Amino acid sequence: MSTAYAFLSGAVAMGYAIASLFFLRFWRRTHDRLFLAFAIAFLLLMLNSALATLGNVPLENRAYLYLLRLAAFGIIIGAVIQKTRSR
């Protein structure tokens, strides 16, 4: 793995972590479950990016890591559906 790839993957993970912290802060102010769901989803995306980079897993063995992405997007979809039905 090249140094540039590891650096950019770390930057992406940091971006996900910052987004998660922002949504967590919004949730603490409003107690809206949609913000909590987004915070959890971005935390899962950060974990996916960090594990793929730090784990030094070959590309052909990364399929199980995509379950974290699936869970993150499932949480977002579920939260949006729950938010629209509650109105």
Secondary structure, 3 states (H helix, E strand, C coil): CCHHHHHHHHHHHHHHHHHHHHHHHHHHHHCCHHHHHHHHHHHHHHHHHHHHHHCCCCHHHCHHHHHHHHHHHHHHHHHHHHHHHHC
